[in-house]
Amino acid sequence: MARACKSQEEIAKEAINHALKALRKRHLIEEAAHAPAFLALSRPIISQGSEWKEKAENLQVELQQCYKAQSRLSEQLVEEVAESRASKALLQEKENAIVDLQKELTELREECSQLKMDLEEKIKGLEVIVSENSELRAQLEQMTAKANNAEAENKMLIDRWMLEKMKDAERLNEANALYEDMVERLKASGLEQLARQQVDGIVRRSEEGAEFFLESNTPSTCKYRLHAHEGGCASILFEYNSSKLITGGQDRSVKVWDTNTGSVSSNLHGCLGSVLDLTITHDNRSVIAASSSNNLYVWDLNSGRVRHTLTGHTDKVCAVDVSKVSSRHVVSAAYDRTIKVWDLVKGYCTNTIIFHSNCNALCFSMDGQTIFSGHVDGNLRLWDIQTGKLLSEVAAHSLAVTSISLSRNGNVVLTSGRDNLHNLFDVRSLEVCGTFRATGNKVASNWSRSCISPDSNHIAAGSADGSVYIWSISKGEIVSTLKEHASSVLCCGWSGIGKPLASADKNGIVCIWT
């Protein structure tokens, strides 16, 4: 573009020079043409006046034409100069644009080089990740192989364990047969009182703490009135062969009380919902709580720490019991229409029974192989916990069953229902062997718990009017009505050593009766 602008300026200059040369040449020609005129000056002026006048006019015309030509050339020169300046400005703009583009190109090249470096780093990082992934896959394959081997070993151990359990069951059947034979002999010899003291083929007095066992007296006096829990106390039980009482309430706490002094001996924390039911292992080492948080909590009673949190239910857990043969197996019932069997050693569920009617209460039988369950439909059911098979079923109440309590000798089971009846069933035949009712006695909730005295002579049940009713099993009538509570009594519990009796109400008050 610069060359083009320069060539135009040169062309303009050459054109002007050419025009000036032409004028000079013309002027020289004209001077040559005027030479005769100068010669003629020597001639007389009058004779040549007309000729000079004509020639002067012609020269004047030619001079005017030269001026016009010069004017046109000047205008062309001005136009060419203006165009040259405009071309120079455009050229400068183009040059500036080229400089900007060169800078942008440099920046882009630098950015491109930086991106190349980043890409190389990313590729290196990806290679490292790929190598790590390969190593992890190799480790996973090794762990999978180990897990498969462990599963095979576990299956073998389970098979061996099941074989041992079958052998134990056979031995237990033999012991039961001996027990039946011995009971028949004792009855035949008139020693019925001794036969009543036998539990599962073992004389009761051989149990740990049995030397402290006393026949239950009919309680009449409130020894202590304890403010145990805020919002209500739904479950109480005594330690085996002890006067220590364990309570659980709506305030998510579990407390252990010394009923001799009426003081708290320990607190168990960690439950995330209301405590709806409690049970304790035979060795008094572990306490298990059923909670509205859908979980079960297992505490070590000595340390006060949570050993297990059993999860698996999808609704509130309302009932729990532990095997009377082994402290390892636990059963629970929840409002998700399931009954679950748990292994405390493994810490997880080993069997699940699904039924259409929710279970409100349950308990193990004496042999630890079957469980009794009371349901919202009013029926009492007997289950095999190994197979989950329903063994027997009986209509216990016209409304929901609220409580199941097995006698200490394991011969009868007590049920309570929302129809305000309390029924005793023979464990072997599931036939009703006694029905107890009272005017004014009204079951307060779906989880109102009644109990049997350790000597199987009395029944205690709370009422919505705040009273505790006590019946004599042999007489079939009320022998005492205890009045101390100001709200509905939710549960009762009898110490295994014969006394005291405890009751708890909706206000969280626990009464100790002697």
C-alpha positions in Angstrom: 0.0 0.0 0.0 2.9 2.4 0.8 4.4 1.7 -2.6 1.1 2.5 -4.3 0.9 5.8 -2.4 4.5 6.7 -3.3 3.9 5.8 -7.0 0.9 8.1 -7.1 2.9 11.0 -5.7 5.7 10.4 -8.2 3.2 10.3 -11.0 1.7 13.6 -9.9 5.2 15.2 -9.7 6.2 13.9 -13.1 2.9 15.2 -14.6 3.6 18.7 -13.1 7.2 18.6 -14.4 6.0 17.5 -17.8 3.5 20.3 -17.9 6.1 22.9 -16.9 8.5 21.5 -19.6 5.7 21.8 -22.1 5.1 25.4 -21.1 8.8 26.2 -21.4 9.0 24.4 -24.8 5.9 26.3 -25.9 7.4 29.5 -24.6 10.6 28.9 -26.6 8.5 28.0 -29.7 6.6 31.2 -29.1 9.8 33.2 -28.7 11.0 31.7 -32.0 7.7 32.5 -33.5 8.0 36.1 -32.2 11.4 36.5 -33.6 10.2 37.9 -37.0 8.2 40.3 -34.9 11.2 41.6 -33.2 12.9 41.9 -36.6 9.9 43.8 -37.8 10.4 46.3 -35.1 12.9 47.8 -37.2 10.2 48.3 -39.8 7.9 51.2 -39.5 5.4 50.9 -36.6 2.5 52.1 -38.5 2.8 49.5 -41.3 3.1 46.7 -38.8 0.7 47.9 -36.1 -2.3 45.8 -37.2 -0.2 42.6 -37.5 1.2 43.2 -34.0 -2.2 43.7 -32.6 -3.5 40.5 -34.1 -0.5 38.6 -32.8 -0.9 40.1 -29.4 -4.5 39.0 -29.2 -3.5 35.5 -30.2 -0.8 35.4 -27.6 -3.2 36.7 -25.0 -5.6 33.9 -25.9 -2.9 31.4 -25.7 -1.7 32.8 -22.4 -5.2 32.5 -21.0 -5.4 28.9 -22.2 -2.0 28.3 -20.4 -3.4 29.8 -17.2 -6.5 27.6 -17.4 -4.3 24.5 -18.0 -2.1 25.5 -15.1 -5.3 25.9 -12.9 -6.6 22.5 -13.8 -3.2 20.9 -13.1 -3.1 22.7 -9.7 -6.5 21.3 -8.8 -5.4 17.8 -9.9 -2.3 18.3 -7.7 -4.4 19.3 -4.7 -6.7 16.3 -5.2 -3.7 13.9 -5.5 -2.1 15.4 -2.4 -5.4 14.9 -0.4 -5.7 11.3 -1.7 -2.1 10.8 -0.7 -2.7 12.0 2.9 -5.8 9.8 3.2 -3.8 6.8 1.9 -1.1 7.6 4.5 -3.7 7.7 7.3 -5.2 4.4 6.1 -1.8 2.9 5.9 -1.0 4.0 9.5 -4.3 2.4 10.7 -3.4 -0.8 8.9 0.0 -0.8 10.4 -1.4 -0.3 13.9 -3.9 -3.1 13.3 -1.0 -5.3 12.2 0.9 -4.5 15.4 -2.2 -5.3 17.6 -2.7 -8.6 15.7 1.0 -9.5 16.2 0.7 -8.8 20.0 -2.5 -10.9 20.1 -0.7 -13.7 18.1 2.2 -13.6 20.6 -0.2 -13.8 23.6 -2.1 -16.7 21.9 1.2 -18.5 21.3 2.2 -18.1 24.9 -1.3 -19.3 26.1 -1.0 -22.3 23.7 2.4 -23.2 25.2 1.0 -22.9 28.7 -1.9 -25.1 27.8 0.5 -27.6 26.3 2.4 -27.7 29.6 -0.8 -28.1 31.6 -1.9 -30.9 29.3 1.4 -32.7 29.8 1.0 -32.4 33.6 -2.6 -33.7 33.4 -1.4 -36.6 31.2 1.3 -37.4 33.8 -1.3 -37.2 36.6 -3.7 -39.5 34.7 -0.9 -42.0 34.2 -0.3 -42.0 38.0 -4.0 -42.4 38.7 -4.3 -45.3 36.2 -1.3 -47.0 37.8 -2.9 -46.5 41.3 -6.2 -47.8 39.9 -4.5 -50.9 38.6 -2.9 -51.5 42.0 -6.2 -51.0 43.8 -7.9 -53.5 41.4 -5.2 -56.0 42.2 -5.7 -55.4 45.9 -9.5 -55.7 45.5 -9.1 -59.0 43.7 -6.9 -60.2 46.6 -9.4 -59.0 49.2 -12.3 -60.6 47.2 -10.4 -63.9 47.1 -9.8 -63.6 50.9 -13.5 -62.8 51.5 -14.6 -65.8 49.4 -12.3 -68.0 51.4 -13.6 -66.5 54.7 -17.2 -67.0 53.5 -16.5 -70.6 52.7 -14.8 -71.1 56.1 -17.7 -69.3 57.8 -20.2 -71.5 56.0 -18.3 -74.6 57.2 -18.3 -73.2 60.8 -22.0 -72.5 60.6 -22.6 -76.1 59.4 -20.5 -77.4 62.3 -22.3 -75.1 64.7 -25.8 -76.2 63.4 -24.6 -79.8 63.9 -23.7 -79.0 67.5 -27.0 -77.2 68.0 -28.8 -80.3 66.8 -26.8 -82.4 69.2 -27.7 -80.0 72.0 -31.3 -80.1 71.0 -31.2 -83.9 71.2 -29.6 -83.7 74.6 -32.3 -81.2 75.7 -35.0 -83.5 74.4 -33.5 -86.3 76.5 -33.4 -84.0 79.5 -37.0 -83.0 79.0 -38.0 -86.6 78.8 -36.2 -87.3 82.0 -37.9 -84.3 83.5 -41.3 -85.5 82.4 -40.6 -88.9 83.9 -39.3 -87.4 87.1 -42.4 -85.1 87.5 -44.7 -88.1 87.0 -42.8 -90.0 89.6 -42.9 -87.1 92.0 -46.6 -86.6 91.5 -47.2 -90.3 92.0 -45.3 -90.2 95.3 -47.3 -87.1 96.4 -44.3 -84.7 96.2 -46.1 -82.1 94.1 -44.6 -79.2 96.1 -41.1 -80.3 95.1 -42.2 -80.7 91.5 -43.3 -77.1 91.4 -39.8 -75.9 92.3 -38.3 -77.5 89.1 -37.6 -75.5 86.0 -36.6 -77.2 82.8 -35.3 -80.3 84.6 -33.2 -78.2 87.1 -34.2 -77.8 90.8 -34.8 -74.1 91.4 -32.8 -74.1 94.6 -29.7 -74.9 92.5 -30.0 -71.6 90.7 -27.6 -68.7 91.6 -29.2 -66.7 94.3 -32.0 -69.2 94.8 -31.1 -69.5 98.5 -32.6 -65.9 98.8 -35.9 -66.9 97.3 -38.9 -66.3 99.5 -42.6 -66.9 98.8 -44.2 -63.6 97.7 -46.2 -61.7 100.2 -49.1 -59.6 99.2 -47.7 -56.0 99.1 -49.7 -53.3 100.9 -47.4 -50.4 101.7 -45.6 -48.0 99.4 -42.0 -47.9 100.7 -40.6 -45.4 98.1 -42.2 -43.0 95.6 -39.5 -42.3 93.1 -39.6 -39.5 90.5 -37.8 -41.7 88.0 -38.4 -40.2 84.5 -39.8 -37.1 82.8 -42.8 -37.8 80.5 -43.6 -41.2 81.7 -42.1 -44.6 82.5 -43.1 -47.4 80.2 -40.9 -50.3 81.3 -39.5 -51.7 84.6 -37.8 -55.0 85.6 -35.7 -56.4 88.4 -32.3 -57.9 88.0 -32.4 -61.7 88.4 -32.4 -62.8 92.1 -31.9 -59.2 93.2 -33.8 -56.2 94.5 -32.2 -53.8 92.1 -34.8 -52.2 89.8 -34.1 -51.1 86.2 -36.5 -48.5 84.7 -36.8 -46.9 81.2 -38.8 -43.8 80.3 -39.9 -41.3 77.7 -36.8 -39.1 78.6 -34.6 -41.6 76.7 -32.8 -42.7 79.8 -32.4 -46.1 81.6 -31.7 -46.0 85.4 -30.7 -48.7 87.9 -32.2 -48.2 91.4 -31.4 -49.7 94.8 -34.9 -50.5 96.2 -33.5 -50.9 99.7 -32.5 -47.2 99.8 -34.6 -45.7 97.0 -31.6 -44.2 95.3 -30.2 -44.4 91.8 -27.1 -46.6 91.5 -26.3 -46.0 87.9 -27.6 -44.3 84.7 -27.4 -45.8 81.2 -27.2 -43.2 78.4 -27.1 -43.5 74.6 -30.7 -44.3 73.7 -32.0 -42.0 71.0 -35.7 -42.6 71.5 -38.3 -43.4 74.2 -37.7 -46.7 76.0 -40.8 -48.9 75.4 -39.5 -52.2 76.8 -36.6 -53.7 78.8 -35.0 -57.1 79.3 -31.9 -58.3 81.1 -29.6 -61.3 80.5 -29.7 -64.2 83.0 -26.2 -63.3 84.2 -27.2 -59.7 84.9 -24.4 -58.4 82.7 -26.4 -56.8 79.8 -29.5 -54.7 79.6 -31.4 -54.5 76.3 -33.9 -51.6 75.6 -36.5 -51.4 72.8 -36.8 -47.9 71.6 -39.1 -45.6 69.5 -36.0 -44.7 67.4 -36.5 -48.1 65.6 -33.4 -49.5 67.3 -32.4 -51.8 70.2 -29.6 -50.7 72.6 -27.5 -53.2 74.5 -25.6 -51.9 77.6 -22.9 -53.5 79.6 -24.4 -53.2 83.1 -21.0 -53.1 84.9 -19.4 -50.3 82.7 -22.6 -48.6 81.7 -21.4 -48.4 78.1 -23.4 -49.3 75.0 -22.1 -52.7 73.6 -24.4 -52.9 70.5 -26.9 -50.8 68.7 -29.1 -53.3 66.8 -30.6 -51.8 63.6 -32.9 -53.3 61.1 -36.5 -52.4 62.2 -38.2 -49.7 60.2 -40.7 -48.6 62.9 -40.7 -48.2 66.7 -39.6 -51.3 68.6 -42.2 -52.0 71.3 -41.1 -55.4 72.8 -37.9 -57.3 73.5 -36.8 -60.4 75.5 -33.7 -62.4 75.9 -33.3 -66.2 76.0 -33.6 -67.8 79.4 -31.2 -70.6 78.3 -28.5 -68.5 76.6 -27.6 -64.8 77.1 -26.8 -64.7 73.4 -30.2 -64.7 71.7 -32.6 -61.8 71.7 -36.0 -61.4 70.1 -37.7 -58.1 69.3 -41.0 -56.9 67.8 -41.7 -53.6 66.1 -44.6 -51.8 64.4 -43.2 -52.7 61.0 -45.0 -56.1 61.3 -41.8 -58.0 62.0 -40.3 -60.1 64.8 -36.5 -60.3 64.6 -34.1 -62.8 66.2 -30.7 -61.3 67.1 -27.3 -62.8 68.0 -25.6 -60.6 70.6 -22.2 -62.2 69.9 -22.3 -61.4 66.2 -24.3 -58.2 66.8 -26.8 -58.7 63.9 -30.2 -60.2 63.0 -30.2 -63.9 62.3 -33.9 -64.4 61.4 -36.9 -62.3 60.6 -40.6 -63.3 61.0 -43.1 -61.2 59.0 -46.8 -61.2 60.0 -49.8 -59.2 59.0 -50.7 -58.1 62.6 -48.3 -55.9 64.7 -46.9 -57.5 67.8 -47.2 -55.6 71.1 -45.5 -58.1 73.5 -43.4 -61.2 73.4 -41.3 -63.5 75.6 -39.1 -66.6 75.3 -40.2 -70.0 76.4 -38.1 -71.8 79.0 -36.3 -74.0 76.4 -35.1 -70.9 74.3 -36.3 -72.5 71.1 -39.8 -70.9 70.9 -41.3 -67.5 71.6 -44.8 -66.3 72.6 -46.1 -63.2 70.9 -49.2 -61.1 71.6 -50.7 -59.1 68.7 -53.0 -56.2 67.9 -55.6 -58.7 66.6 -55.9 -60.2 70.1 -54.2 -63.5 69.3 -51.5 -65.3 71.2 -49.0 -67.1 68.9 -46.1 -69.6 69.4 -43.2 -69.5 67.0 -40.1 -71.6 66.3 -37.3 -69.0 66.2 -35.0 -71.2 64.1 -37.4 -71.8 61.2 -39.7 -68.8 61.8 -42.6 -71.3 61.6 -45.9 -70.6 63.4 -46.4 -73.5 65.7 -49.7 -72.6 67.4 -52.2 -69.8 67.6 -55.1 -69.0 70.0 -57.5 -66.2 70.4 -56.4 -64.7 73.7 -58.4 -61.4 73.8 -61.2 -59.7 71.9 -58.9 -56.6 71.6 -55.2 -56.0 71.3 -52.8 -58.0 73.6 -50.7 -55.6 75.7 -48.5 -57.9 77.8 -47.1 -61.4 78.0 -45.4 -62.7 81.1 -44.0 -66.2 81.7 -44.1 -67.7 85.1 -40.8 -68.6 86.8 -41.5 -72.3 86.5 -42.4 -71.9 82.9 -45.7 -73.7 83.2 -48.1 -70.9 82.5 -48.0 -67.6 80.6 -50.0 -64.5 81.6 -51.5 -62.2 78.9 -53.3 -58.9 79.3 -55.5 -57.1 76.7 -57.3 -53.9 75.9 -60.5 -55.8 76.7 -59.4 -55.4 80.4 -58.9 -59.1 80.9 -55.9 -61.0 82.3 -55.7 -64.6 81.1 -53.5 -67.5 82.3 -52.6 -70.1 79.6 -51.1 -73.5 80.1 -47.9 -73.5 78.1 -48.2 -77.0 76.7 -51.8 -76.9 75.6 -52.3 -73.1 75.2 -55.6 -73.6 77.0 -57.0 -70.9 79.4 -56.5 -72.0 83.0 -57.6 -68.7 84.6 -59.2 -65.4 83.8 -58.9 -62.3 86.0 -60.9 -59.1 85.9 -62.0 -56.4 88.3 -64.5 -53.5 88.3 -62.5 -50.3 87.7 -59.5 -52.1 86.3 -58.8 -50.7 82.8 -55.7 -51.4 80.8 -54.1 -48.0 80.0 -52.2 -48.5 76.8 -51.2 -51.0 74.1 -48.0 -51.7 76.1 -49.4 -51.9 79.6 -47.3 -54.7 81.3 -48.7 -57.1 84.0 -46.6 -59.6 85.9 -46.7 -62.9 87.9 -45.2 -63.3 91.3 -42.0 -65.5 91.5 -43.9 -68.2 93.4 -46.7 -68.1 90.8 -49.3 -67.4 93.5 -50.3 -63.8 92.5 -50.9 -61.5 89.5 -50.3 -57.8 89.5 -51.6 -55.3 86.9 -51.9 -51.6 86.7 -55.0 -49.6 85.8 -55.9 -46.4 84.0 -57.3 -45.1 87.3 -53.9 -45.1 89.0 -54.5 -48.3 91.0 -52.5 -51.6 91.1 -54.7 -54.6 91.3 -53.4 -57.9 92.8 -55.2 -61.2 92.3 -54.6 -64.6 94.0 -54.2 -67.2 91.3 -55.6 -70.0 93.4 -58.6 -68.1 94.7 -59.2 -66.2 91.4 -60.1 -63.0 93.3 -58.6 -59.6 94.2 -56.6 -59.7 97.4 -55.2 -56.1 97.4 -55.7 -52.8 95.6 -52.7 -50.5 95.9 -53.4 -46.7 95.5 -50.5 -44.3 95.3 -50.3 -43.2 91.7 -52.0 -40.1 90.4 -52.0 -41.2 86.7 -52.4 -44.3 84.7 -50.2 -47.2 85.7 -48.3 -48.6 82.7 -46.3 -51.5 84.1 -45.6 -53.7 87.0 -42.6 -55.9 88.0 -42.0 -58.4 90.8 -38.6 -59.1 92.2 -37.4 -62.6 91.7 -36.6 -62.9 95.4 -40.2 -62.5 96.3 -40.3 -58.8 97.2 -40.6 -55.9 96.5 -43.2 -55.2 93.8 -42.7 -52.1 91.6 -45.1 -50.1 89.5 -44.7 -47.1 87.1 -47.1 -44.6 85.7 -47.5 -42.0 82.8 -46.0 -39.2 85.0 -42.7 -41.1 85.4 -43.4 -42.0 89.0 -42.2 -45.4 90.2 -43.6 -46.9 93.5 -41.9 -49.6 95.5 -44.4 -51.8 97.4 -43.6 -54.1 100.3 
